[in-house]
Amino acid sequence: MIRNYLYGISFCLLLSHMGATQTRDIITGKVILSSNLIKAIDGKSFGIHGNMLHALLKIRTRILRMLHGVAQGQTREGLYTFDGRTYTVNDLCALESKHTDKKKLHSWLVTVKEGFSIQIRPFVDLGRGFKPQMLIFIEESLKLHQRGNVHSILLKWAETKDGEDMAAFNEYVHSFDGLAQFLHDLLNFLDDLVSSCPKAKQQFIDSIKNEPDKKMYAQRFEKLFEQQKKKINALYAH
């Protein structure tokens, strides 16, 4: 099994030096990374498989809640409570530009970052030993979303060595504006990665569609996936 894993990683490294193109799904507008590398790892035990995709979707949900809050009837409520009020990360960005108590605001930032460090740990663990490949995808995603690589905190974070991830995160993210930028770039990247892996999607659907409490979710996911699959298969045919 170890030999197969090493073979798979070596194969992916070889493919990573081959050409890649980017496009968007015409139905969802989501980015599809159509490189040879993404095809090689889609659905593979050494690449992006159903269980990993499930973990990525959980992280994606957490990021959305951090940025925009949780639905409460007709409104959305932030995850963070400071001075008796709830805030989203977007709220805290707006507050940062006019808040005079910088010391208090910094202590709030530390609290939010500490919570996120725990939430993102599964993503960091999944990426161990796989960073060269992830870096290629992140660079593609940033380029397609017209984000300058030089200014992307996500790219700087991805370039760090395994084991130094969270230290780098704390070093590069020193404001709520920086945190929001990081979260938006990471959210785009996760969306792009999920949209580009139809085999992993199918594995994920198969794993949950027989669970009573997740059946309806699986059916909705499957319907959208079937629409996307035709477009992705067309890209893979070239």
Helices and strands as residue ranges (DSSP letters): H 2-15, E 22-24, E 31-33, H 36-41, H 50-68, E 70-72, E 75-77, E 80-82, E 85-87, H 89-96, H 102-119, H 121-126, H 131-144, G 149-151, H 153-158, H 165-172, H 176-195, H 198-208, G 212-214, H 215-236
